[in-house]
Amino acid sequence: MKVRVRLFGGFQERYADYAPADGLVIDIRDGITVKGLLDQLEIPTGAGAIVITEGRVLATTDQLKTDSEIDIMRPIYGG
């Protein structure tokens, strides 16, 4: 099963050959959760990652679908 992951907010710095326009195509196991994907990408759940697909913010327990396009970013604060 494959998904495309786009990284934002410093997460892309983990991958030397990361191309923002292309993102990463990741092989994942069927039924994997958001937490499982974060673990696979070595992004700690405490790193403040927000995971979005199809305009929806996902919980760490949500399962991913085949061929999903996933954005992973950090929250932005300001005032």
N, CA, C and O atoms as a Tripos MOL2 file, in Angstrom:
@<TRIPOS>MOLECULE
protein
  316   315    79     0     0
PROTEIN
NO_CHARGES

@<TRIPOS>ATOM
      1 N           0.8520   -1.1610    0.0000 N.3       1 MET1
      2 CA          0.0000    0.0000    0.0000 C.3       1 MET1
      3 C           0.9070    1.2350    0.0000 C.2       1 MET1
      4 O           1.8970    1.2760    0.7300 O.2       1 MET1
      5 N           0.5760    2.2270   -0.8050 N.am      2 LYS2
      6 CA          1.4040    3.4370   -0.9100 C.3       2 LYS2
      7 C           0.5870    4.6680   -0.5630 C.2       2 LYS2
      8 O          -0.6170    4.7340   -0.8090 O.2       2 LYS2
      9 N           1.2780    5.6410    0.0150 N.am      3 VAL3
     10 CA          0.7020    6.9630    0.2570 C.3       3 VAL3
     11 C           1.7570    7.9980   -0.1150 C.2       3 VAL3
     12 O           2.9550    7.7160   -0.0860 O.2       3 VAL3
     13 N           1.3000    9.1950   -0.4630 N.am      4 ARG4
     14 CA          2.2170   10.3100   -0.7300 C.3       4 ARG4
     15 C           2.1650   11.2290    0.4800 C.2       4 ARG4
     16 O           1.0900   11.6220    0.9330 O.2       4 ARG4
     17 N           3.3410   11.5670    0.9960 N.am      5 VAL5
     18 CA          3.4410   12.3980    2.1960 C.3       5 VAL5
     19 C           4.2000   13.6700    1.8610 C.2       5 VAL5
     20 O           5.3080   13.6250    1.3260 O.2       5 VAL5
     21 N           3.5890   14.8100    2.1820 N.am      6 ARG6
     22 CA          4.2740   16.0970    2.0490 C.3       6 ARG6
     23 C           4.5700   16.5940    3.4630 C.2       6 ARG6
     24 O           3.7020   16.5810    4.3360 O.2       6 ARG6
     25 N           5.8030   17.0270    3.6670 N.am      7 LEU7
     26 CA          6.2680   17.4500    4.9840 C.3       7 LEU7
     27 C           6.4580   18.9630    5.0190 C.2       7 LEU7
     28 O           6.9560   19.5620    4.0660 O.2       7 LEU7
     29 N           6.0540   19.5700    6.1310 N.am      8 PHE8
     30 CA          6.1660   21.0160    6.3070 C.3       8 PHE8
     31 C           6.7090   21.3200    7.7030 C.2       8 PHE8
     32 O           6.7460   20.4440    8.5670 O.2       8 PHE8
     33 N           7.1280   22.5640    7.9160 N.am      9 GLY9
     34 CA          7.4970   23.0310    9.2510 C.3       9 GLY9
     35 C           8.7380   22.4020    9.8380 C.2       9 GLY9
     36 O           8.8220   22.2060   11.0500 O.2       9 GLY9
     37 N           9.6920   22.0890    9.0060 N.am     10 GLY10
     38 CA         10.9450   21.5270    9.4990 C.3      10 GLY10
     39 C          11.0130   20.0090    9.4300 C.2      10 GLY10
     40 O          12.1030   19.4450    9.5330 O.2      10 GLY10
     41 N           9.8870   19.3310    9.2600 N.am     11 PHE11
     42 CA          9.9190   17.8680    9.1850 C.3      11 PHE11
     43 C          10.6850   17.3820    7.9560 C.2      11 PHE11
     44 O          11.2790   16.3050    7.9800 O.2      11 PHE11
     45 N          10.6710   18.1820    6.8750 N.am     12 GLN12
     46 CA         11.3730   17.7800    5.6580 C.3      12 GLN12
     47 C          12.8870   17.7370    5.8410 C.2      12 GLN12
     48 O          13.5830   17.0950    5.0560 O.2      12 GLN12
     49 N          13.3970   18.4010    6.8520 N.am     13 GLU13
     50 CA         14.8470   18.4220    7.0820 C.3      13 GLU13
     51 C          15.3800   17.0520    7.4750 C.2      13 GLU13
     52 O          16.5930   16.8390    7.4640 O.2      13 GLU13
     53 N          14.5020   16.1250    7.8200 N.am     14 ARG14
     54 CA         14.9150   14.7680    8.1790 C.3      14 ARG14
     55 C          15.3890   13.9760    6.9580 C.2      14 ARG14
     56 O          16.0490   12.9460    7.0990 O.2      14 ARG14
     57 N          15.0490   14.4630    5.7580 N.am     15 TYR15
     58 CA         15.3570   13.7340    4.5280 C.3      15 TYR15
     59 C          16.1790   14.6130    3.6080 C.2      15 TYR15
     60 O          15.6730   15.6050    3.0840 O.2      15 TYR15
     61 N          17.4350   14.2660    3.4050 N.am     16 ALA16
     62 CA         18.3650   15.0830    2.6240 C.3      16 ALA16
     63 C          17.8930   15.2710    1.1850 C.2      16 ALA16
     64 O          18.1090   16.3350    0.6030 O.2      16 ALA16
     65 N          17.2570   14.2660    0.6060 N.am     17 ASP17
     66 CA         16.8510   14.3460   -0.7930 C.3      17 ASP17
     67 C          15.3670   14.6830   -0.9520 C.2      17 ASP17
     68 O          14.7810   14.4190   -2.0020 O.2      17 ASP17
     69 N          14.7590   15.2640    0.0800 N.am     18 TYR18
     70 CA         13.3360   15.5820    0.0320 C.3      18 TYR18
     71 C          13.0590   16.6830   -0.9980 C.2      18 TYR18
     72 O          13.7080   17.7290   -0.9860 O.2      18 TYR18
     73 N          12.1060   16.4420   -1.8750 N.am     19 ALA19
     74 CA         11.6930   17.4230   -2.8790 C.3      19 ALA19
     75 C          10.2790   17.8740   -2.5330 C.2      19 ALA19
     76 O           9.3380   17.0970   -2.6930 O.2      19 ALA19
     77 N          10.0990   19.1210   -2.0580 N.am     20 PRO20
     78 CA          8.7850   19.5840   -1.6190 C.3      20 PRO20
     79 C           7.6720   19.4220   -2.6610 C.2      20 PRO20
     80 O           6.5290   19.1410   -2.3010 O.2      20 PRO20
     81 N           7.9920   19.5940   -3.9350 N.am     21 ALA21
     82 CA          6.9610   19.4760   -4.9730 C.3      21 ALA21
     83 C           6.4750   18.0400   -5.1370 C.2      21 ALA21
     84 O           5.3340   17.8030   -5.5320 O.2      21 ALA21
     85 N           7.3540   17.0830   -4.8300 N.am     22 ASP22
     86 CA          7.0120   15.6710   -5.0150 C.3      22 ASP22
     87 C           6.5810   14.9840   -3.7250 C.2      22 ASP22
     88 O           5.7890   14.0430   -3.7580 O.2      22 ASP22
     89 N           7.0910   15.4410   -2.6020 N.am     23 GLY23
     90 CA          6.8450   14.7540   -1.3410 C.3      23 GLY23
     91 C           7.5590   13.4160   -1.3230 C.2      23 GLY23
     92 O           8.5060   13.1900   -2.0770 O.2      23 GLY23
     93 N           7.0940   12.5380   -0.4570 N.am     24 LEU24
     94 CA          7.6480   11.1880   -0.3530 C.3      24 LEU24
     95 C           6.5600   10.1840   -0.6920 C.2      24 LEU24
     96 O           5.4200   10.3400   -0.2530 O.2      24 LEU24
     97 N           6.8860    9.1670   -1.4580 N.am     25 VAL25
     98 CA          5.9620    8.0590   -1.6630 C.3      25 VAL25
     99 C           6.4330    6.9550   -0.7230 C.2      25 VAL25
    100 O           7.5510    6.4510   -0.8330 O.2      25 VAL25
    101 N           5.5530    6.5970    0.1980 N.am     26 ILE26
    102 CA          5.9070    5.6740    1.2680 C.3      26 ILE26
    103 C           5.1020    4.3880    1.1210 C.2      26 ILE26
    104 O           3.8910    4.4320    0.9070 O.2      26 ILE26
    105 N           5.7700    3.2470    1.2350 N.am     27 ASP27
    106 CA          5.0790    1.9640    1.3340 C.3      27 ASP27
    107 C           4.6770    1.7630    2.7860 C.2      27 ASP27
    108 O           5.5120    1.8400    3.6870 O.2      27 ASP27
    109 N           3.3910    1.5050    3.0080 N.am     28 ILE28
    110 CA          2.8980    1.2700    4.3610 C.3      28 ILE28
    111 C           2.0990   -0.0240    4.3690 C.2      28 ILE28
    112 O           1.6220   -0.4770    3.3290 O.2      28 ILE28
    113 N           1.9590   -0.6070    5.5380 N.am     29 ARG29
    114 CA          1.1860   -1.8460    5.6480 C.3      29 ARG29
    115 C          -0.2990   -1.5130    5.6790 C.2      29 ARG29
    116 O          -0.6930   -0.4280    6.1080 O.2      29 ARG29
    117 N          -1.1050   -2.4380    5.2290 N.am     30 ASP30
    118 CA         -2.5490   -2.2770    5.2200 C.3      30 ASP30
    119 C          -3.0600   -2.0870    6.6490 C.2      30 ASP30
    120 O          -2.6580   -2.8130    7.5580 O.2      30 ASP30
    121 N          -3.9360   -1.1240    6.8400 N.am     31 GLY31
    122 CA         -4.5250   -0.8780    8.1470 C.3      31 GLY31
    123 C          -3.6810   -0.0390    9.0890 C.2      31 GLY31
    124 O          -4.0120    0.0940   10.2670 O.2      31 GLY31
    125 N          -2.5930    0.5290    8.5830 N.am     32 ILE32
    126 CA         -1.7120    1.3300    9.4460 C.3      32 ILE32
    127 C          -2.4560    2.5690    9.9430 C.2      32 ILE32
    128 O          -3.2870    3.1360    9.2350 O.2      32 ILE32
    129 N          -2.1450    2.9690   11.1540 N.am     33 THR33
    130 CA         -2.7250    4.1820   11.7290 C.3      33 THR33
    131 C          -1.7850    5.3580   11.5020 C.2      33 THR33
    132 O          -0.6460    5.1910   11.0640 O.2      33 THR33
    133 N          -2.2860    6.5470   11.8100 N.am     34 VAL34
    134 CA         -1.4570    7.7480   11.7320 C.3      34 VAL34
    135 C          -0.2280    7.5830   12.6190 C.2      34 VAL34
    136 O           0.8780    7.9310   12.2050 O.2      34 VAL34
    137 N          -0.4020    7.0590   13.8290 N.am     35 LYS35
    138 CA          0.7360    6.8500   14.7280 C.3      35 LYS35
    139 C           1.7510    5.9070   14.0910 C.2      35 LYS35
    140 O           2.9560    6.1340   14.1970 O.2      35 LYS35
    141 N           1.2800    4.8610   13.4380 N.am     36 GLY36
    142 CA          2.1800    3.9350   12.7520 C.3      36 GLY36
    143 C           2.9820    4.6150   11.6610 C.2      36 GLY36
    144 O           4.1710    4.3400   11.5010 O.2      36 GLY36
    145 N           2.3360    5.5090   10.9020 N.am     37 LEU37
    146 CA          3.0470    6.2600    9.8650 C.3      37 LEU37
    147 C           4.0860    7.1810   10.4850 C.2      37 LEU37
    148 O           5.2200    7.2490   10.0100 O.2      37 LEU37
    149 N           3.7070    7.8880   11.5420 N.am     38 LEU38
    150 CA          4.6680    8.7680   12.2220 C.3      38 LEU38
    151 C           5.8510    7.9690   12.7450 C.2      38 LEU38
    152 O           6.9940    8.4120   12.6400 O.2      38 LEU38
    153 N           5.5860    6.7950   13.3070 N.am     39 ASP39
    154 CA          6.6740    5.9270   13.7730 C.3      39 ASP39
    155 C           7.5790    5.5240   12.6160 C.2      39 ASP39
    156 O           8.8030    5.5520   12.7420 O.2      39 ASP39
    157 N           6.9780    5.1480   11.4870 N.am     40 GLN40
    158 CA          7.7470    4.7370   10.3080 C.3      40 GLN40
    159 C           8.6250    5.8830    9.8010 C.2      40 GLN40
    160 O           9.7490    5.6560    9.3520 O.2      40 GLN40
    161 N           8.1100    7.1080    9.8730 N.am     41 LEU41
    162 CA          8.8700    8.2790    9.4290 C.3      41 LEU41
    163 C           9.8070    8.8120   10.5160 C.2      41 LEU41
    164 O          10.5240    9.7900   10.3060 O.2      41 LEU41
    165 N           9.7890    8.1570   11.6740 N.am     42 GLU42
    166 CA         10.6100    8.5450   12.8280 C.3      42 GLU42
    167 C          10.3030    9.9700   13.2850 C.2      42 GLU42
    168 O          11.2030   10.7370   13.6250 O.2      42 GLU42
    169 N           9.0010   10.3070   13.2860 N.am     43 ILE43
    170 CA          8.5310   11.5850   13.8170 C.3      43 ILE43
    171 C           7.8330   11.2750   15.1380 C.2      43 ILE43
    172 O           6.7670   10.6590   15.1370 O.2      43 ILE43
    173 N           8.4130   11.6890   16.2640 N.am     44 PRO44
    174 CA          7.8000   11.3890   17.5580 C.3      44 PRO44
    175 C           6.4110   12.0100   17.6740 C.2      44 PRO44
    176 O           6.1940   13.1370   17.2290 O.2      44 PRO44
    177 N           5.4760   11.2810   18.2680 N.am     45 THR45
    178 CA          4.1200   11.8160   18.4230 C.3      45 THR45
    179 C           4.1330   13.0660   19.2820 C.2      45 THR45
    180 O           3.2110   13.8760   19.1750 O.2      45 THR45
    181 N           5.1260   13.2600   20.1210 N.am     46 GLY46
    182 CA          5.2410   14.4570   20.9430 C.3      46 GLY46
    183 C           5.8440   15.6370   20.2080 C.2      46 GLY46
    184 O           6.0400   16.6960   20.8060 O.2      46 GLY46
    185 N           6.1480   15.4800   18.9050 N.am     47 ALA47
    186 CA          6.7770   16.5510   18.1250 C.3      47 ALA47
    187 C           5.7650   17.5900   17.6470 C.2      47 ALA47
    188 O           6.1320   18.5490   16.9680 O.2      47 ALA47
    189 N           4.5010   17.4020   17.9970 N.am     48 GLY48
    190 CA          3.4890   18.3770   17.6060 C.3      48 GLY48
    191 C           3.0350   18.2480   16.1700 C.2      48 GLY48
    192 O           2.5790   19.2260   15.5780 O.2      48 GLY48
    193 N           3.1510   17.0530   15.5930 N.am     49 ALA49
    194 CA          2.7730   16.8570   14.1990 C.3      49 ALA49
    195 C           1.2570   16.8850   14.0390 C.2      49 ALA49
    196 O           0.5260   16.2410   14.7910 O.2      49 ALA49
    197 N           0.8010   17.6420   13.0470 N.am     50 ILE50
    198 CA         -0.6000   17.6410   12.6370 C.3      50 ILE50
    199 C          -0.6360   16.9040   11.3020 C.2      50 ILE50
    200 O           0.0990   17.2440   10.3750 O.2      50 ILE50
    201 N          -1.4950   15.8960   11.2150 N.am     51 VAL51
    202 CA         -1.5880   15.0680   10.0120 C.3      51 VAL51
    203 C          -2.9400   15.3320    9.3540 C.2      51 VAL51
    204 O          -3.9900   15.2120    9.9850 O.2      51 VAL51
    205 N          -2.8910   15.6910    8.0800 N.am     52 ILE52
    206 CA         -4.1000   16.0860    7.3490 C.3      52 ILE52
    207 C          -4.2000   15.2850    6.0580 C.2      52 ILE52
    208 O          -3.2050   15.0930    5.3590 O.2      52 ILE52
    209 N          -5.4010   14.8200    5.7480 N.am     53 THR53
    210 CA         -5.6910   14.2270    4.4510 C.3      53 THR53
    211 C          -7.1210   14.5790    4.0640 C.2      53 THR53
    212 O          -8.0140   14.6100    4.9120 O.2      53 THR53
    213 N          -7.3300   14.8420    2.7910 N.am     54 GLU54
    214 CA         -8.6440   15.1960    2.2580 C.3      54 GLU54
    215 C          -9.2960   16.3320    3.0510 C.2      54 GLU54
    216 O         -10.5110   16.3370    3.2530 O.2      54 GLU54
    217 N          -8.4810   17.2940    3.4980 N.am     55 GLY55
    218 CA         -8.9890   18.4490    4.2280 C.3      55 GLY55
    219 C          -9.3900   18.1730    5.6650 C.2      55 GLY55
    220 O         -10.0160   19.0160    6.3090 O.2      55 GLY55
    221 N          -9.0380   16.9990    6.1750 N.am     56 ARG56
    222 CA         -9.4080   16.5900    7.5280 C.3      56 ARG56
    223 C          -8.1730   16.3800    8.3760 C.2      56 ARG56
    224 O          -7.2030   15.7630    7.9370 O.2      56 ARG56
    225 N          -8.2130   16.9020    9.6080 N.am     57 VAL57
    226 CA         -7.1410   16.6320   10.5680 C.3      57 VAL57
    227 C          -7.4100   15.2560   11.1590 C.2      57 VAL57
    228 O          -8.5170   14.9730   11.6160 O.2      57 VAL57
    229 N          -6.3910   14.4030   11.1470 N.am     58 LEU58
    230 CA         -6.5430   13.0350   11.6130 C.3      58 LEU58
    231 C          -6.0520   12.8660   13.0430 C.2      58 LEU58
    232 O          -5.1270   13.5530   13.4770 O.2      58 LEU58
    233 N          -6.6650   11.9620   13.7580 N.am     59 ALA59
    234 CA         -6.1990   11.5460   15.0870 C.3      59 ALA59
    235 C          -5.1430   10.4620   14.9030 C.2      59 ALA59
    236 O          -5.0880    9.8220   13.8530 O.2      59 ALA59
    237 N          -4.3190   10.2540   15.8980 N.am     60 THR60
    238 CA         -3.2540    9.2450   15.7960 C.3      60 THR60
    239 C          -3.8150    7.8360   15.6370 C.2      60 THR60
    240 O          -3.1070    6.9410   15.1750 O.2      60 THR60
    241 N          -5.0690    7.6250   16.0110 N.am     61 THR61
    242 CA         -5.6750    6.2940   15.9120 C.3      61 THR61
    243 C          -6.3950    6.0600   14.5860 C.2      61 THR61
    244 O          -6.8350    4.9410   14.3230 O.2      61 THR61
    245 N          -6.5270    7.0850   13.7470 N.am     62 ASP62
    246 CA         -7.2010    6.9340   12.4540 C.3      62 ASP62
    247 C          -6.3680    6.0720   11.5190 C.2      62 ASP62
    248 O          -5.1420    6.1780   11.4900 O.2      62 ASP62
    249 N          -7.0400    5.2170   10.7540 N.am     63 GLN63
    250 CA         -6.3550    4.3860    9.7650 C.3      63 GLN63
    251 C          -6.2280    5.1460    8.4520 C.2      63 GLN63
    252 O          -7.0810    5.9640    8.1080 O.2      63 GLN63
    253 N          -5.1510    4.8630    7.7260 N.am     64 LEU64
    254 CA         -4.8950    5.5220    6.4440 C.3      64 LEU64
    255 C          -5.4290    4.6760    5.3040 C.2      64 LEU64
    256 O          -5.5160    3.4530    5.4080 O.2      64 LEU64
    257 N          -5.7850    5.3430    4.2130 N.am     65 LYS65
    258 CA         -6.3070    4.6730    3.0320 C.3      65 LYS65
    259 C          -5.2290    4.6140    1.9520 C.2      65 LYS65
    260 O          -4.3510    5.4740    1.8870 O.2      65 LYS65
    261 N          -5.3090    3.5940    1.1130 N.am     66 THR66
    262 CA         -4.4010    3.4540   -0.0230 C.3      66 THR66
    263 C          -4.4620    4.6860   -0.9100 C.2      66 THR66
    264 O          -5.5290    5.2670   -1.1110 O.2      66 THR66
    265 N          -3.3280    5.0750   -1.4290 N.am     67 ASP67
    266 CA         -3.1950    6.1950   -2.3630 C.3      67 ASP67
    267 C          -3.5980    7.5390   -1.7690 C.2      67 ASP67
    268 O          -3.9110    8.4700   -2.5110 O.2      67 ASP67
    269 N          -3.5950    7.6560   -0.4570 N.am     68 SER68
    270 CA         -3.8990    8.9360    0.1850 C.3      68 SER68
    271 C          -2.7630    9.9180   -0.0430 C.2      68 SER68
    272 O          -1.6070    9.5270   -0.2080 O.2      68 SER68
    273 N          -3.1080   11.1960   -0.0490 N.am     69 GLU69
    274 CA         -2.1060   12.2610   -0.0190 C.3      69 GLU69
    275 C          -2.1850   12.8680    1.3650 C.2      69 GLU69
    276 O          -3.2380   13.3460    1.7860 O.2      69 GLU69
    277 N          -1.0770   12.8480    2.0640 N.am     70 ILE70
    278 CA         -1.0380   13.2180    3.4750 C.3      70 ILE70
    279 C          -0.0710   14.3730    3.6650 C.2      70 ILE70
    280 O           1.0470   14.3510    3.1500 O.2      70 ILE70
    281 N          -0.5120   15.3880    4.4130 N.am     71 ASP71
    282 CA          0.3500   16.5110    4.7850 C.3      71 ASP71
    283 C           0.6600   16.3850    6.2730 C.2      71 ASP71
    284 O          -0.2290   16.1380    7.0880 O.2      71 ASP71
    285 N           1.9240   16.5580    6.6100 N.am     72 ILE72
    286 CA          2.3420   16.5520    8.0150 C.3      72 ILE72
    287 C           3.0260   17.8760    8.2900 C.2      72 ILE72
    288 O           4.0020   18.2410    7.6350 O.2      72 ILE72
    289 N           2.4930   18.5870    9.2770 N.am     73 MET73
    290 CA          3.0250   19.9140    9.6030 C.3      73 MET73
    291 C           2.9910   20.1650   11.0950 C.2      73 MET73
    292 O           2.3980   19.3960   11.8510 O.2      73 MET73
    293 N           3.6210   21.2310   11.5090 N.am     74 ARG74
    294 CA          3.5910   21.6740   12.8890 C.3      74 ARG74
    295 C           2.5260   22.7440   13.0410 C.2      74 ARG74
    296 O           2.2290   23.4680   12.0900 O.2      74 ARG74
    297 N           1.9480   22.8490   14.2340 N.am     75 PRO75
    298 CA          0.9940   23.9460   14.4390 C.3      75 PRO75
    299 C           1.7010   25.2910   14.3700 C.2      75 PRO75
    300 O           2.8870   25.3940   14.6810 O.2      75 PRO75
    301 N           0.9740   26.3100   13.9650 N.am     76 ILE76
    302 CA          1.5110   27.6650   13.8800 C.3      76 ILE76
    303 C           0.7820   28.5210   14.9130 C.2      76 ILE76
    304 O          -0.4460   28.5160   14.9910 O.2      76 ILE76
    305 N           1.5450   29.2370   15.6820 N.am     77 TYR77
    306 CA          0.9670   30.1240   16.6880 C.3      77 TYR77
    307 C           1.3010   31.5620   16.3320 C.2      77 TYR77
    308 O           2.3110   31.8260   15.6800 O.2      77 TYR77
    309 N           0.4860   32.4600   16.7430 N.am     78 GLY78
    310 CA          0.7770   33.8520   16.4710 C.3      78 GLY78
    311 C          -0.3180   34.7360   17.0600 C.2      78 GLY78
    312 O          -1.2780   34.2600   17.6660 O.2      78 GLY78
    313 N          -0.1450   35.9670   16.8710 N.am     79 GLY79
    314 CA         -1.1700   36.8460   17.4060 C.3      79 GLY79
    315 C          -1.0390   38.2330   16.8450 C.2      79 GLY79
    316 O          -1.8260   39.1150   17.1890 O.2      79 GLY79
@<TRIPOS>BOND
     1     1     2 1
     2     2     3 1
     3     3     4 2
     4     3     5 am
     5     5     6 1
     6     6     7 1
     7     7     8 2
     8     7     9 am
     9     9    10 1
    10    10    11 1
    11    11    12 2
    12    11    13 am
    13    13    14 1
    14    14    15 1
    15    15    16 2
    16    15    17 am
    17    17    18 1
    18    18    19 1
    19    19    20 2
    20    19    21 am
    21    21    22 1
    22    22    23 1
    23    23    24 2
    24    23    25 am
    25    25    26 1
    26    26    27 1
    27    27    28 2
    28    27    29 am
    29    29    30 1
    30    30    31 1
    31    31    32 2
    32    31    33 am
    33    33    34 1
    34    34    35 1
    35    35    36 2
    36    35    37 am
    37    37    38 1
    38    38    39 1
    39    39    40 2
    40    39    41 am
    41    41    42 1
    42    42    43 1
    43    43    44 2
    44    43    45 am
    45    45    46 1
    46    46    47 1
    47    47    48 2
    48    47    49 am
    49    49    50 1
    50    50    51 1
    51    51    52 2
    52    51    53 am
    53    53    54 1
    54    54    55 1
    55    55    56 2
    56    55    57 am
    57    57    58 1
    58    58    59 1
    59    59    60 2
    60    59    61 am
    61    61    62 1
    62    62    63 1
    63    63    64 2
    64    63    65 am
    65    65    66 1
    66    66    67 1
    67    67    68 2
    68    67    69 am
    69    69    70 1
    70    70    71 1
    71    71    72 2
    72    71    73 am
    73    73    74 1
    74    74    75 1
    75    75    76 2
    76    75    77 am
    77    77    78 1
    78    78    79 1
    79    79    80 2
    80    79    81 am
    81    81    82 1
    82    82    83 1
    83    83    84 2
    84    83    85 am
    85    85    86 1
    86    86    87 1
    87    87    88 2
    88    87    89 am
    89    89    90 1
    90    90    91 1
    91    91    92 2
    92    91    93 am
    93    93    94 1
    94    94    95 1
    95    95    96 2
    96    95    97 am
    97    97    98 1
    98    98    99 1
    99    99   100 2
   100    99   101 am
   101   101   102 1
   102   102   103 1
   103   103   104 2
   104   103   105 am
   105   105   106 1
   106   106   107 1
   107   107   108 2
   108   107   109 am
   109   109   110 1
   110   110   111 1
   111   111   112 2
   112   111   113 am
   113   113   114 1
   114   114   115 1
   115   115   116 2
   116   115   117 am
   117   117   118 1
   118   118   119 1
   119   119   120 2
   120   119   121 am
   121   121   122 1
   122   122   123 1
   123   123   124 2
   124   123   125 am
   125   125   126 1
   126   126   127 1
   127   127   128 2
   128   127   129 am
   129   129   130 1
   130   130   131 1
   131   131   132 2
   132   131   133 am
   133   133   134 1
   134   134   135 1
   135   135   136 2
   136   135   137 am
   137   137   138 1
   138   138   139 1
   139   139   140 2
   140   139   141 am
   141   141   142 1
   142   142   143 1
   143   143   144 2
   144   143   145 am
   145   145   146 1
   146   146   147 1
   147   147   148 2
   148   147   149 am
   149   149   150 1
   150   150   151 1
   151   151   152 2
   152   151   153 am
   153   153   154 1
   154   154   155 1
   155   155   156 2
   156   155   157 am
   157   157   158 1
   158   158   159 1
   159   159   160 2
   160   159   161 am
   161   161   162 1
   162   162   163 1
   163   163   164 2
   164   163   165 am
   165   165   166 1
   166   166   167 1
   167   167   168 2
   168   167   169 am
   169   169   170 1
   170   170   171 1
   171   171   172 2
   172   171   173 am
   173   173   174 1
   174   174   175 1
   175   175   176 2
   176   175   177 am
   177   177   178 1
   178   178   179 1
   179   179   180 2
   180   179   181 am
   181   181   182 1
   182   182   183 1
   183   183   184 2
   184   183   185 am
   185   185   186 1
   186   186   187 1
   187   187   188 2
   188   187   189 am
   189   189   190 1
   190   190   191 1
   191   191   192 2
   192   191   193 am
   193   193   194 1
   194   194   195 1
   195   195   196 2
   196   195   197 am
   197   197   198 1
   198   198   199 1
   199   199   200 2
   200   199   201 am
   201   201   202 1
   202   202   203 1
   203   203   204 2
   204   203   205 am
   205   205   206 1
   206   206   207 1
   207   207   208 2
   208   207   209 am
   209   209   210 1
   210   210   211 1
   211   211   212 2
   212   211   213 am
   213   213   214 1
   214   214   215 1
   215   215   216 2
   216   215   217 am
   217   217   218 1
   218   218   219 1
   219   219   220 2
   220   219   221 am
   221   221   222 1
   222   222   223 1
   223   223   224 2
   224   223   225 am
   225   225   226 1
   226   226   227 1
   227   227   228 2
   228   227   229 am
   229   229   230 1
   230   230   231 1
   231   231   232 2
   232   231   233 am
   233   233   234 1
   234   234   235 1
   235   235   236 2
   236   235   237 am
   237   237   238 1
   238   238   239 1
   239   239   240 2
   240   239   241 am
   241   241   242 1
   242   242   243 1
   243   243   244 2
   244   243   245 am
   245   245   246 1
   246   246   247 1
   247   247   248 2
   248   247   249 am
   249   249   250 1
   250   250   251 1
   251   251   252 2
   252   251   253 am
   253   253   254 1
   254   254   255 1
   255   255   256 2
   256   255   257 am
   257   257   258 1
   258   258   259 1
   259   259   260 2
   260   259   261 am
   261   261   262 1
   262   262   263 1
   263   263   264 2
   264   263   265 am
   265   265   266 1
   266   266   267 1
   267   267   268 2
   268   267   269 am
   269   269   270 1
   270   270   271 1
   271   271   272 2
   272   271   273 am
   273   273   274 1
   274   274   275 1
   275   275   276 2
   276   275   277 am
   277   277   278 1
   278   278   279 1
   279   279   280 2
   280   279   281 am
   281   281   282 1
   282   282   283 1
   283   283   284 2
   284   283   285 am
   285   285   286 1
   286   286   287 1
   287   287   288 2
   288   287   289 am
   289   289   290 1
   290   290   291 1
   291   291   292 2
   292   291   293 am
   293   293   294 1
   294   294   295 1
   295   295   296 2
   296   295   297 am
   297   297   298 1
   298   298   299 1
   299   299   300 2
   300   299   301 am
   301   301   302 1
   302   302   303 1
   303   303   304 2
   304   303   305 am
   305   305   306 1
   306   306   307 1
   307   307   308 2
   308   307   309 am
   309   309   310 1
   310   310   311 1
   311   311   312 2
   312   311   313 am
   313   313   314 1
   314   314   315 1
   315   315   316 2
@<TRIPOS>SUBSTRUCTURE
     1 MET1         2 RESIDUE 1 A MET
     2 LYS2         6 RESIDUE 1 A LYS
     3 VAL3        10 RESIDUE 1 A VAL
     4 ARG4        14 RESIDUE 1 A ARG
     5 VAL5        18 RESIDUE 1 A VAL
     6 ARG6        22 RESIDUE 1 A ARG
     7 LEU7        26 RESIDUE 1 A LEU
     8 PHE8        30 RESIDUE 1 A PHE
     9 GLY9        34 RESIDUE 1 A GLY
    10 GLY10       38 RESIDUE 1 A GLY
    11 PHE11       42 RESIDUE 1 A PHE
    12 GLN12       46 RESIDUE 1 A GLN
    13 GLU13       50 RESIDUE 1 A GLU
    14 ARG14       54 RESIDUE 1 A ARG
    15 TYR15       58 RESIDUE 1 A TYR
    16 ALA16       62 RESIDUE 1 A ALA
    17 ASP17       66 RESIDUE 1 A ASP
    18 TYR18       70 RESIDUE 1 A TYR
    19 ALA19       74 RESIDUE 1 A ALA
    20 PRO20       78 RESIDUE 1 A PRO
    21 ALA21       82 RESIDUE 1 A ALA
    22 ASP22       86 RESIDUE 1 A ASP
    23 GLY23       90 RESIDUE 1 A GLY
    24 LEU24       94 RESIDUE 1 A LEU
    25 VAL25       98 RESIDUE 1 A VAL
    26 ILE26      102 RESIDUE 1 A ILE
    27 ASP27      106 RESIDUE 1 A ASP
    28 ILE28      110 RESIDUE 1 A ILE
    29 ARG29      114 RESIDUE 1 A ARG
    30 ASP30      118 RESIDUE 1 A ASP
    31 GLY31      122 RESIDUE 1 A GLY
    32 ILE32      126 RESIDUE 1 A ILE
    33 THR33      130 RESIDUE 1 A THR
    34 VAL34      134 RESIDUE 1 A VAL
    35 LYS35      138 RESIDUE 1 A LYS
    36 GLY36      142 RESIDUE 1 A GLY
    37 LEU37      146 RESIDUE 1 A LEU
    38 LEU38      150 RESIDUE 1 A LEU
    39 ASP39      154 RESIDUE 1 A ASP
    40 GLN40      158 RESIDUE 1 A GLN
    41 LEU41      162 RESIDUE 1 A LEU
    42 GLU42      166 RESIDUE 1 A GLU
    43 ILE43      170 RESIDUE 1 A ILE
    44 PRO44      174 RESIDUE 1 A PRO
    45 THR45      178 RESIDUE 1 A THR
    46 GLY46      182 RESIDUE 1 A GLY
    47 ALA47      186 RESIDUE 1 A ALA
    48 GLY48      190 RESIDUE 1 A GLY
    49 ALA49      194 RESIDUE 1 A ALA
    50 ILE50      198 RESIDUE 1 A ILE
    51 VAL51      202 RESIDUE 1 A VAL
    52 ILE52      206 RESIDUE 1 A ILE
    53 THR53      210 RESIDUE 1 A THR
    54 GLU54      214 RESIDUE 1 A GLU
    55 GLY55      218 RESIDUE 1 A GLY
    56 ARG56      222 RESIDUE 1 A ARG
    57 VAL57      226 RESIDUE 1 A VAL
    58 LEU58      230 RESIDUE 1 A LEU
    59 ALA59      234 RESIDUE 1 A ALA
    60 THR60      238 RESIDUE 1 A THR
    61 THR61      242 RESIDUE 1 A THR
    62 ASP62      246 RESIDUE 1 A ASP
    63 GLN63      250 RESIDUE 1 A GLN
    64 LEU64      254 RESIDUE 1 A LEU
    65 LYS65      258 RESIDUE 1 A LYS
    66 THR66      262 RESIDUE 1 A THR
    67 ASP67      266 RESIDUE 1 A ASP
    68 SER68      270 RESIDUE 1 A SER
    69 GLU69      274 RESIDUE 1 A GLU
    70 ILE70      278 RESIDUE 1 A ILE
    71 ASP71      282 RESIDUE 1 A ASP
    72 ILE72      286 RESIDUE 1 A ILE
    73 MET73      290 RESIDUE 1 A MET
    74 ARG74      294 RESIDUE 1 A ARG
    75 PRO75      298 RESIDUE 1 A PRO
    76 ILE76      302 RESIDUE 1 A ILE
    77 TYR77      306 RESIDUE 1 A TYR
    78 GLY78      310 RESIDUE 1 A GLY
    79 GLY79      314 RESIDUE 1 A GLY
